[in-house]
Amino acid sequence: MVFTDERHLSKIYCANMLVIVDTLFNVVVSIFLTHQCIVLTDYKDTVSEHTQRLQRKFMKALIAQVSFPFVFAAIPGATAGWLVYFASPHSQGRKTC
């Protein structure tokens, strides 16, 4: 099904941009959380073993919370969004009626 109505195309473009922004946000948060895990391991001499275990569990939970939607929603969503964008008449230089 090809959308030729300008309103439909603008909705598709907006949804595509939201998916891309969400993907970039998840990448930034994942990098930040990975950095925090590295920082936590650097200070292991100054905190107790129990505190270290709690910190590791907390960071693993945060990474899992960010990674799950990133892998199972953002990547397929962004791929579908780009496919719709490149299949649209506007990206190929054709005018719509």
N, CA, C and O atoms as a GROMACS GRO file, in nm:
protein
  388
    1MET      N    1   0.085  -0.118   0.000
    1MET     CA    2   0.000   0.000   0.000
    1MET      C    3   0.090   0.124   0.000
    1MET      O    4   0.178   0.137   0.085
    2VAL      N    5   0.068   0.212  -0.092
    2VAL     CA    6   0.148   0.333  -0.103
    2VAL      C    7   0.065   0.450  -0.053
    2VAL      O    8  -0.049   0.471  -0.096
    3PHE      N    9   0.123   0.527   0.037
    3PHE     CA   10   0.055   0.645   0.088
    3PHE      C   11   0.088   0.763  -0.001
    3PHE      O   12   0.205   0.798  -0.018
    4THR      N   13  -0.013   0.824  -0.058
    4THR     CA   14   0.010   0.942  -0.141
    4THR      C   15  -0.042   1.067  -0.075
    4THR      O   16  -0.013   1.178  -0.120
    5ASP      N   17  -0.119   1.053   0.030
    5ASP     CA   18  -0.172   1.168   0.100
    5ASP      C   19  -0.060   1.231   0.184
    5ASP      O   20   0.013   1.162   0.255
    6GLU      N   21  -0.048   1.362   0.174
    6GLU     CA   22   0.059   1.435   0.244
    6GLU      C   23   0.048   1.417   0.396
    6GLU      O   24   0.150   1.412   0.465
    7ARG      N   25  -0.074   1.408   0.448
    7ARG     CA   26  -0.090   1.390   0.592
    7ARG      C   27  -0.036   1.255   0.637
    7ARG      O   28   0.029   1.246   0.741
    8HIS      N   29  -0.061   1.151   0.558
    8HIS     CA   30  -0.009   1.019   0.594
    8HIS      C   31   0.144   1.019   0.592
    8HIS      O   32   0.207   0.963   0.681
    9LEU      N   33   0.202   1.082   0.491
    9LEU     CA   34   0.348   1.086   0.481
    9LEU      C   35   0.409   1.163   0.596
    9LEU      O   36   0.512   1.122   0.650
   10SER      N   37   0.348   1.275   0.636
   10SER     CA   38   0.404   1.352   0.746
   10SER      C   39   0.395   1.274   0.877
   10SER      O   40   0.484   1.285   0.961
   11LYS      N   41   0.289   1.196   0.895
   11LYS     CA   42   0.279   1.112   1.015
   11LYS      C   43   0.386   1.004   1.014
   11LYS      O   44   0.445   0.973   1.118
   12ILE      N   45   0.412   0.946   0.897
   12ILE     CA   46   0.517   0.844   0.887
   12ILE      C   47   0.653   0.905   0.917
   12ILE      O   48   0.733   0.846   0.988
   13TYR      N   49   0.679   1.024   0.864
   13TYR     CA   50   0.808   1.090   0.889
   13TYR      C   51   0.824   1.123   1.037
   13TYR      O   52   0.932   1.103   1.093
   14CYS      N   53   0.717   1.172   1.100
   14CYS     CA   54   0.724   1.204   1.243
   14CYS      C   55   0.750   1.078   1.325
   14CYS      O   56   0.832   1.080   1.417
   15ALA      N   57   0.682   0.971   1.293
   15ALA     CA   58   0.704   0.845   1.365
   15ALA      C   59   0.846   0.795   1.343
   15ALA      O   60   0.908   0.744   1.436
   16ASN      N   61   0.896   0.809   1.222
   16ASN     CA   62   1.033   0.768   1.192
   16ASN      C   63   1.133   0.850   1.273
   16ASN      O   64   1.228   0.794   1.328
   17MET      N   65   1.113   0.980   1.282
   17MET     CA   66   1.204   1.064   1.360
   17MET      C   67   1.198   1.030   1.508
   17MET      O   68   1.301   1.031   1.576
   18LEU      N   69   1.079   1.000   1.560
   18LEU     CA   70   1.068   0.962   1.700
   18LEU      C   71   1.144   0.832   1.728
   18LEU      O   72   1.208   0.820   1.832
   19VAL      N   73   1.136   0.738   1.638
   19VAL     CA   74   1.209   0.612   1.655
   19VAL      C   75   1.359   0.637   1.652
   19VAL      O   76   1.433   0.578   1.731
   20ILE      N   77   1.404   0.723   1.563
   20ILE     CA   78   1.547   0.753   1.555
   20ILE      C   79   1.594   0.823   1.682
   20ILE      O   80   1.701   0.790   1.735
   21VAL      N   81   1.517   0.919   1.732
   21VAL     CA   82   1.554   0.988   1.857
   21VAL      C   83   1.556   0.889   1.973
   21VAL      O   84   1.646   0.894   2.056
   22ASP      N   85   1.458   0.800   1.979
   22ASP     CA   86   1.454   0.698   2.084
   22ASP      C   87   1.576   0.607   2.075
   22ASP      O   88   1.634   0.571   2.178
   23THR      N   89   1.614   0.569   1.955
   23THR     CA   90   1.731   0.484   1.937
   23THR      C   91   1.857   0.553   1.986
   23THR      O   92   1.938   0.494   2.057
   24LEU      N   93   1.874   0.679   1.948
   24LEU     CA   94   1.992   0.754   1.991
   24LEU      C   95   1.994   0.772   2.143
   24LEU      O   96   2.100   0.762   2.205
   25PHE      N   97   1.878   0.798   2.202
   25PHE     CA   98   1.869   0.812   2.347
   25PHE      C   99   1.911   0.682   2.416
   25PHE      O  100   1.986   0.685   2.513
   26ASN      N  101   1.863   0.569   2.365
   26ASN     CA  102   1.900   0.441   2.425
   26ASN      C  103   2.049   0.413   2.412
   26ASN      O  104   2.109   0.357   2.504
   27VAL      N  105   2.109   0.452   2.301
   27VAL     CA  106   2.254   0.434   2.285
   27VAL      C  107   2.329   0.518   2.387
   27VAL      O  108   2.423   0.469   2.450
   28VAL      N  109   2.289   0.643   2.404
   28VAL     CA  110   2.356   0.731   2.500
   28VAL      C  111   2.341   0.677   2.642
   28VAL      O  112   2.439   0.675   2.718
   29VAL      N  113   2.222   0.634   2.678
   29VAL     CA  114   2.201   0.580   2.813
   29VAL      C  115   2.280   0.452   2.834
   29VAL      O  116   2.336   0.431   2.942
   30SER      N  117   2.288   0.367   2.733
   30SER     CA  118   2.366   0.244   2.746
   30SER      C  119   2.514   0.274   2.766
   30SER      O  120   2.580   0.210   2.848
   31ILE      N  121   2.566   0.371   2.692
   31ILE     CA  122   2.707   0.410   2.709
   31ILE      C  123   2.729   0.466   2.849
   31ILE      O  124   2.829   0.434   2.913
   32PHE      N  125   2.637   0.550   2.895
   32PHE     CA  126   2.650   0.606   3.030
   32PHE      C  127   2.649   0.497   3.136
   32PHE      O  128   2.732   0.499   3.227
   33LEU      N  129   2.556   0.402   3.125
   33LEU     CA  130   2.548   0.296   3.225
   33LEU      C  131   2.671   0.206   3.221
   33LEU      O  132   2.718   0.162   3.326
   34THR      N  133   2.723   0.180   3.104
   34THR     CA  134   2.846   0.101   3.094
   34THR      C  135   2.961   0.174   3.160
   34THR      O  136   3.042   0.114   3.230
   35HIS      N  137   2.969   0.305   3.138
   35HIS     CA  138   3.073   0.385   3.203
   35HIS      C  139   3.058   0.380   3.355
   35HIS      O  140   3.157   0.370   3.427
   36GLN      N  141   2.934   0.388   3.403
   36GLN     CA  142   2.912   0.382   3.548
   36GLN      C  143   2.955   0.248   3.606
   36GLN      O  144   3.008   0.243   3.716
   37CYS      N  145   2.932   0.141   3.534
   37CYS     CA  146   2.978   0.009   3.581
   37CYS      C  147   3.130   0.006   3.591
   37CYS      O  148   3.184  -0.051   3.686
   38ILE      N  149   3.198   0.065   3.495
   38ILE     CA  150   3.344   0.069   3.500
   38ILE      C  151   3.390   0.154   3.618
   38ILE      O  152   3.485   0.117   3.687
   39VAL      N  153   3.324   0.267   3.641
   39VAL     CA  154   3.360   0.354   3.754
   39VAL      C  155   3.338   0.282   3.886
   39VAL      O  156   3.420   0.292   3.977
   40LEU      N  157   3.228   0.207   3.897
   40LEU     CA  158   3.201   0.135   4.022
   40LEU      C  159   3.308   0.031   4.051
   40LEU      O  160   3.343   0.011   4.167
   41THR      N  161   3.359  -0.033   3.951
   41THR     CA  162   3.462  -0.134   3.975
   41THR      C  163   3.595  -0.070   4.015
   41THR      O  164   3.677  -0.135   4.079
   42ASP      N  165   3.617   0.055   3.978
   42ASP     CA  166   3.741   0.124   4.016
   42ASP      C  167   3.746   0.156   4.164
   42ASP      O  168   3.855   0.168   4.221
   43TYR      N  169   3.631   0.170   4.229
   43TYR     CA  170   3.626   0.208   4.370
   43TYR      C  171   3.599   0.090   4.462
   43TYR      O  172   3.548   0.108   4.572
   44LYS      N  173   3.630  -0.030   4.418
   44LYS     CA  174   3.594  -0.146   4.498
   44LYS      C  175   3.673  -0.157   4.628
   44LYS      O  176   3.631  -0.230   4.718
   45ASP      N  177   3.785  -0.088   4.641
   45ASP     CA  178   3.862  -0.094   4.765
   45ASP      C  179   3.799  -0.010   4.876
   45ASP      O  180   3.825  -0.035   4.994
   46THR      N  181   3.718   0.088   4.840
   46THR     CA  182   3.666   0.180   4.941
   46THR      C  183   3.526   0.145   4.992
   46THR      O  184   3.481   0.205   5.089
   47VAL      N  185   3.457   0.050   4.929
   47VAL     CA  186   3.323   0.013   4.974
   47VAL      C  187   3.320  -0.135   5.012
   47VAL      O  188   3.406  -0.213   4.970
   48SER      N  189   3.221  -0.171   5.091
   48SER     CA  190   3.211  -0.310   5.137
   48SER      C  191   3.170  -0.403   5.024
   48SER      O  192   3.120  -0.359   4.920
   49GLU      N  193   3.190  -0.532   5.045
   49GLU     CA  194   3.154  -0.632   4.944
   49GLU      C  195   3.003  -0.633   4.920
   49GLU      O  196   2.958  -0.648   4.807
   50HIS      N  197   2.925  -0.617   5.027
   50HIS     CA  198   2.779  -0.616   5.015
   50HIS      C  199   2.734  -0.497   4.929
   50HIS      O  200   2.647  -0.512   4.843
   51THR      N  201   2.793  -0.381   4.952
   51THR     CA  202   2.758  -0.263   4.873
   51THR      C  203   2.796  -0.283   4.727
   51THR      O  204   2.722  -0.242   4.637
   52GLN      N  205   2.910  -0.344   4.702
   52GLN     CA  206   2.952  -0.372   4.565
   52GLN      C  207   2.852  -0.463   4.494
   52GLN      O  208   2.819  -0.441   4.378
   53ARG      N  209   2.805  -0.567   4.564
   53ARG     CA  210   2.707  -0.659   4.504
   53ARG      C  211   2.578  -0.586   4.470
   53ARG      O  212   2.521  -0.605   4.363
   54LEU      N  213   2.532  -0.501   4.564
   54LEU     CA  214   2.410  -0.424   4.538
   54LEU      C  215   2.428  -0.330   4.418
   54LEU      O  216   2.338  -0.316   4.335
   55GLN      N  217   2.544  -0.266   4.411
   55GLN     CA  218   2.570  -0.176   4.299
   55GLN      C  219   2.572  -0.251   4.167
   55GLN      O  220   2.517  -0.204   4.068
   56ARG      N  221   2.635  -0.367   4.164
   56ARG     CA  222   2.640  -0.446   4.041
   56ARG      C  223   2.501  -0.492   3.999
   56ARG      O  224   2.467  -0.488   3.881
   57LYS      N  225   2.420  -0.538   4.096
   57LYS     CA  226   2.283  -0.580   4.064
   57LYS      C  227   2.202  -0.464   4.009
   57LYS      O  228   2.127  -0.478   3.912
   58PHE      N  229   2.217  -0.348   4.072
   58PHE     CA  230   2.143  -0.230   4.029
   58PHE      C  231   2.183  -0.190   3.887
   58PHE      O  232   2.096  -0.161   3.804
   59MET      N  233   2.312  -0.188   3.858
   59MET     CA  234   2.358  -0.149   3.726
   59MET      C  235   2.317  -0.252   3.620
   59MET      O  236   2.281  -0.214   3.508
   60LYS      N  237   2.322  -0.381   3.654
   60LYS     CA  238   2.278  -0.483   3.559
   60LYS      C  239   2.129  -0.466   3.527
   60LYS      O  240   2.087  -0.482   3.413
   61ALA      N  241   2.050  -0.435   3.630
   61ALA     CA  242   1.906  -0.414   3.609
   61ALA      C  243   1.882  -0.293   3.519
   61ALA      O  244   1.796  -0.296   3.431
   62LEU      N  245   1.958  -0.186   3.541
   62LEU     CA  246   1.941  -0.067   3.457
   62LEU      C  247   1.982  -0.094   3.313
   62LEU      O  248   1.914  -0.052   3.219
   63ILE      N  249   2.093  -0.165   3.295
   63ILE     CA  250   2.138  -0.196   3.160
   63ILE      C  251   2.036  -0.286   3.089
   63ILE      O  252   2.007  -0.266   2.971
   64ALA      N  253   1.982  -0.383   3.162
   64ALA     CA  254   1.880  -0.470   3.102
   64ALA      C  255   1.755  -0.391   3.066
   64ALA      O  256   1.693  -0.415   2.962
   65GLN      N  257   1.718  -0.296   3.151
   65GLN     CA  258   1.599  -0.216   3.126
   65GLN      C  259   1.616  -0.131   3.001
   65GLN      O  260   1.520  -0.110   2.926
   66VAL      N  261   1.736  -0.081   2.977
   66VAL     CA  262   1.760   0.001   2.859
   66VAL      C  263   1.782  -0.087   2.736
   66VAL      O  264   1.736  -0.053   2.627
   67SER      N  265   1.852  -0.198   2.753
   67SER     CA  266   1.888  -0.282   2.638
   67SER      C  267   1.769  -0.353   2.579
   67SER      O  268   1.762  -0.369   2.457
   68PHE      N  269   1.675  -0.397   2.661
   68PHE     CA  270   1.562  -0.474   2.609
   68PHE      C  271   1.481  -0.395   2.505
   68PHE      O  272   1.462  -0.445   2.395
   69PRO      N  273   1.434  -0.273   2.538
   69PRO     CA  274   1.359  -0.201   2.433
   69PRO      C  275   1.447  -0.159   2.316
   69PRO      O  276   1.400  -0.148   2.203
   70PHE      N  277   1.576  -0.136   2.342
   70PHE     CA  278   1.666  -0.096   2.235
   70PHE      C  279   1.679  -0.208   2.132
   70PHE      O  280   1.671  -0.183   2.012
   71VAL      N  281   1.698  -0.329   2.179
   71VAL     CA  282   1.720  -0.442   2.087
   71VAL      C  283   1.590  -0.486   2.021
   71VAL      O  284   1.588  -0.512   1.901
   72PHE      N  285   1.482  -0.495   2.100
   72PHE     CA  286   1.360  -0.554   2.048
   72PHE      C  287   1.259  -0.455   1.993
   72PHE      O  288   1.160  -0.496   1.933
   73ALA      N  289   1.281  -0.326   2.012
   73ALA     CA  290   1.185  -0.228   1.960
   73ALA      C  291   1.251  -0.121   1.874
   73ALA      O  292   1.204  -0.093   1.764
   74ALA      N  293   1.357  -0.063   1.923
   74ALA     CA  294   1.415   0.052   1.853
   74ALA      C  295   1.482   0.012   1.723
   74ALA      O  296   1.464   0.079   1.621
   75ILE      N  297   1.560  -0.095   1.723
   75ILE     CA  298   1.630  -0.135   1.600
   75ILE      C  299   1.531  -0.178   1.491
   75ILE      O  300   1.541  -0.128   1.379
   76PRO      N  301   1.436  -0.269   1.520
   76PRO     CA  302   1.338  -0.301   1.414
   76PRO      C  303   1.251  -0.182   1.375
   76PRO      O  304   1.216  -0.166   1.258
   77GLY      N  305   1.217  -0.098   1.473
   77GLY     CA  306   1.135   0.019   1.442
   77GLY      C  307   1.208   0.117   1.352
   77GLY      O  308   1.150   0.170   1.258
   78ALA      N  309   1.336   0.142   1.383
   78ALA     CA  310   1.414   0.233   1.299
   78ALA      C  311   1.434   0.175   1.160
   78ALA      O  312   1.429   0.248   1.060
   79THR      N  313   1.456   0.045   1.152
   79THR     CA  314   1.473  -0.019   1.021
   79THR      C  315   1.345  -0.005   0.938
   79THR      O  316   1.351   0.030   0.820
   80ALA      N  317   1.232  -0.032   1.000
   80ALA     CA  318   1.104  -0.019   0.929
   80ALA      C  319   1.080   0.126   0.890
   80ALA      O  320   1.031   0.154   0.780
   81GLY      N  321   1.113   0.218   0.979
   81GLY     CA  322   1.095   0.360   0.948
   81GLY      C  323   1.178   0.404   0.829
   81GLY      O  324   1.130   0.477   0.742
   82TRP      N  325   1.305   0.361   0.826
   82TRP     CA  326   1.390   0.397   0.712
   82TRP      C  327   1.342   0.331   0.584
   82TRP      O  328   1.349   0.392   0.477
   83LEU      N  329   1.293   0.209   0.592
   83LEU     CA  330   1.242   0.143   0.471
   83LEU      C  331   1.121   0.217   0.416
   83LEU      O  332   1.108   0.236   0.295
   84VAL      N  333   1.033   0.260   0.506
   84VAL     CA  334   0.916   0.338   0.462
   84VAL      C  335   0.961   0.470   0.402
   84VAL      O  336   0.908   0.513   0.300
   85TYR      N  337   1.060   0.533   0.464
   85TYR     CA  338   1.109   0.662   0.413
   85TYR      C  339   1.168   0.647   0.272
   85TYR      O  340   1.135   0.725   0.183
   86PHE      N  341   1.253   0.548   0.253
   86PHE     CA  342   1.318   0.531   0.123
   86PHE      C  343   1.221   0.479   0.017
   86PHE      O  344   1.246   0.497  -0.103
   87ALA      N  345   1.113   0.416   0.057
   87ALA     CA  346   1.014   0.369  -0.039
   87ALA      C  347   0.913   0.477  -0.076
   87ALA      O  348   0.836   0.461  -0.170
   88SER      N  349   0.915   0.588  -0.002
   88SER     CA  350   0.816   0.692  -0.027
   88SER      C  351   0.850   0.769  -0.154
   88SER      O  352   0.967   0.777  -0.193
   89PRO      N  353   0.749   0.826  -0.217
   89PRO     CA  354   0.773   0.903  -0.340
   89PRO      C  355   0.862   1.025  -0.318
   89PRO      O  356   0.936   1.064  -0.407
   90HIS      N  357   0.855   1.086  -0.199
   90HIS     CA  358   0.933   1.207  -0.173
   90HIS      C  359   1.082   1.180  -0.175
   90HIS      O  360   1.160   1.263  -0.224
   91SER      N  361   1.125   1.067  -0.122
   91SER     CA  362   1.268   1.039  -0.118
   91SER      C  363   1.323   1.004  -0.255
   91SER      O  364   1.444   1.009  -0.276
   92GLN      N  365   1.236   0.968  -0.347
   92GLN     CA  366   1.281   0.931  -0.482
   92GLN      C  367   1.260   1.044  -0.582
   92GLN      O  368   1.280   1.025  -0.702
   93GLY      N  369   1.219   1.159  -0.533
   93GLY     CA  370   1.204   1.274  -0.621
   93GLY      C  371   1.073   1.278  -0.698
   93GLY      O  372   1.057   1.364  -0.785
   94ARG      N  373   0.980   1.189  -0.669
   94ARG     CA  374   0.851   1.190  -0.739
   94ARG      C  375   0.754   1.280  -0.665
   94ARG      O  376   0.758   1.290  -0.542
   95LYS      N  377   0.669   1.342  -0.739
   95LYS     CA  378   0.566   1.424  -0.676
   95LYS      C  379   0.442   1.340  -0.652
   95LYS      O  380   0.410   1.250  -0.729
   96THR      N  381   0.374   1.371  -0.542
   96THR     CA  382   0.249   1.301  -0.512
   96THR      C  383   0.132   1.387  -0.557
   96THR      O  384   0.144   1.509  -0.569
   97CYS      N  385   0.021   1.322  -0.582
   97CYS     CA  386  -0.098   1.393  -0.628
   97CYS      C  387  -0.168   1.458  -0.511
   97CYS      O  388  -0.271   1.523  -0.529
   0.00000   0.00000   0.00000
